[in-house]
Amino acid sequence: MDIKTITARLESLKNPRSGNSSKNVEEKAKIFWKPELGKHLVRFVPLKTNPETPFIELYFHYQFGKRTIISPINFGEKDPIVEFSKTLGKSKDPEDWKLAKKIKPKLRVLAPVIVRGEEDKGVRFYEFGPQMYNELLAYAADEEVGDYTDVIEGRDFKLDVVQGATYKESTIRPAMKSSPLSKDSKQVEDWLNNQPSPIEFFSRYTFDEIKEFFEKWLNPEVETTTEQAQAFPPPHDMEVTKISKAEVVTDKEFEELFK
């Protein structure tokens, strides 16, 4: 027996990837910044791993069971749910097209930020959706704003988070005046060089594992309780479309479509 393999497996059983332990919550708080209701002042900083853009585009599945599944397409690999969606898209049935659109992975964007007033916590990653992403790209393309990540002449952003009818709503706009990231050059250097790796936080599942999760979701033996569903909620600014029972595909149809 390979002792390292046995030990690794033992640890994985003690700390399942789909778990929501206090340790995971604590680690997540160090890596990700989740704004509360109210007004915030944040500064987007250059991304250590890619100076050309501070944004990391990632695709996730949220509605398939209790897990948040990072899609393998982020790593240039095949995703069984995406493959299934493509197959449905070739169908002549409009209902298949609707289902294909619904099960596609959802785009989320991560960007490194310094939260003013919480500089001691260092660089954390702010997660948001396509709408805010488009706004931030537009600000960068605006000649009057430009590169707001510049450590000398960049800009802070004012972020307002309010409670909407169904979920939190956020608005963001750049400060009128440019400002340095910090007056302390050593602090700036530390923020640029010491950034967490957010992608490593998400558990990666194999093609077969994701396929199994998807199959169980399509044909659940035991209906998920509300308490279980809330244990792994989608981001606060994103509504996850629910699939009606009429759109559920049988095991045989599922296998045939994959073939």
N, C-alpha and C positions, 0 to 999 in steps of 0.2 A: 504494500500500500504506500501511496505517496502521502506522507504526513501533512505536507503543506496543503494538499488538496482537501484532505479530510478536515483539517483545521478551518480552512476557508469555508467549507460547506457547513460546518458546525456554527460558525459565526453568522452565516447567512440565515440559518434557521432561527438563531437567537434574535436577529435583527432583520426581519423580512422587509423586502424592498417596498412593499405597499404599506408598511407601517407608518404610524403618525406619532411616534414616541416623542417624549419631551426633549430628548437629545436632538432629534431631527428638527423640531421646532426652534430650538436654541441655535442650531447651526444655520438654519434658514434665515433667522433674524440677523445673523452676522453677514450674510451674503446678499440678502434682498431687502430693499426698503419698501414698505407698504404704507403709503400715506393714510393718515386718519382724516376724519372730517375736519375741515378748517382750511386755513391759509398756510402755505409753505413757500420757502424760498430755496431753490435748488440750483446747482451748477453742474452742467454736463461736462465731463472731463474726457480727454482723449483716451481711447481704448488701447491698453498696452499691447494687445495681440494684433491690433489692426489700426494703425494711426490714420488710415484713410477715412474711416467712418467710426463713430462711437456706437453704432447700432448693430445688434446681433438679432437677425431674424430667425425665429424658431417656430416650428409647427407642432401642435399638440392635439391629442384626442382627450376629451374630457368626459364624454357621456357614456363611455363603455365600462360600466361598473364603478367601483370605488377608486380606481387608479387614475392618476394623471399620467398619460402615456406620451412620452416624447417620440415623435414619429421618426422612424429610421431614415426617412428621406433627408433629414437634416445632415446625415452622415454619408449620403450617396448610396444608401442601401434601399432595398425594396420594402415597402410597407404593405402587408396583406389587405388592410382596409382601403388603402389608396388603389391597389390593384383591383379590388372588388368594385370600387367606385368607378374605375375606368371601364370595367366590363359592363356595369349597369348603364353607363353613358352611351354604350354602343347599341343598347336596346331601342326598339321602336315604341316602347311603352312610356308615355309621359310620366307615369308614376315612378318608373325606374329612374328617370332623369332627376326627379325631385329627391328621391332617396339618395342617389349618387351625390348630389350637392350637399345634402344634410350630413352625410357621414365623412366628408372630407375633413382633414385636420385643420384646426384653426390657427391663424397666424397670431403670434405674440412677439413683441419686440422687447429686448433688454438693452439698457444703456447705463453706463457707469455714472454715478452722481455723487456729489458732496452735498449733504443737506446742511444748510446754514443753521447754526445753533447746535449742530450735532457733529461738528468737524472731528471730534475725538473718536468717533466711530469709523472714521476712514471712508474709503470708497465702498459703496454698495451699489447694487443693481436695481434699477427701477423698471418694472414691467408694465407695459401698456399695449393697447390694441392698435389696429390699422388707422383709425381716425386720428388719434394723437400723433401717430407716426407720420402721417401725411402732413400734418400741421408743422411738425418739427423739421421735416424735410423742406417745406415751403419757406420757413424762416431762414434756414441755412442758404437757400437759393436767392433770398431777398438781399439785394446789394446794401440796403440800409442796416441789415442785421449781420449777415455774413457768417463767418466761422465763430460761433458762440462758444466753442470749446477751447479757443485760444487762451493759453494760461496768462497772457498779459493783457490782451484787449478783448477778451470774450465777454459774455453777458450771463448774469444770473437769470433764472426764470421764476415767475410767480405762478404758483400752482394752487388753484382753488378746488377743493373737493366738497361737494354737497350731496345730500341724500336725495336721490330722484324717486320717482314713483315705484320702481322695482329694484333699482340698484344704485350704487354711488355714481355720480357723474363728475367728471374732472374737466377743468378748463385751464389752459396754460398759455402764457404770453411772456415775451422777453422784457427784461428791465429796460428802461429808456437809455440808461448810460452804461457804457462798458466799464469793466473793472478787472483787476487781476484775480486769479484763482486764489492766491494768498500772497501776502507781503513777505512771507517767510519762504525763501527759495528752497531750503531743505525740506520744508513741509510739502511743497509742490513736487519735488523730486520723489518724495516718499509716496505720495498719492499716485504718481504716474507709474512707479515701479512696483508698488505693492497693491495689487488688485486681486480679489478672489476669482476663482474660476467657476462661474455660475453653471455651465453646462454639466460639469462633473457632479453637481448636486442631484440631477435628475437620473433616476434609475433607467437603464437601457434594457429593453426586452428584445428577445429574439423574434424572428419572423413567426415561428411556430407558437411562441407564447402569446403574441399579439393576436394571432389567428384564433387561438383558443379562447382568449378573453372576448373577442368579437363574436364568436359562435355562441358562447354562453349568454352574451348580451342579447343576441338575436332570439334565442330560445331559452329564456331563464327558467330553471327548474323551481327556484325559490325567488319570489319577488323581493327586490331590495327594499329595506325599510327606509323611512325618511331619515332616521338617525344615522344609518350607514351612509346614505347619499350625502348628508351634510358634513361627514367627516373629511371628505375630499372635495370641497366645492370648487367650481370654476372661478376664474378671476371676477372681482366685483363689478367690473365694467363690461362684462360679456354675458349675453344670454345664450344658453345652450339649447338648441332646438330639440324638442322631444319627438320621438318617433312613435307614430300610432301603431297599434297592434295590426292594423290592416296592411302595414308596410313591412311587417316582419317576414323574413325569408326562411323557408324550411331548410333543414340540414341537407336534404337532397339537392335543392335548388342552389344552396350555397356551394356545395362541392362541384356541381355541374358548371356553375359560373366560373369557379376557379380553374376548372379544366379547360 
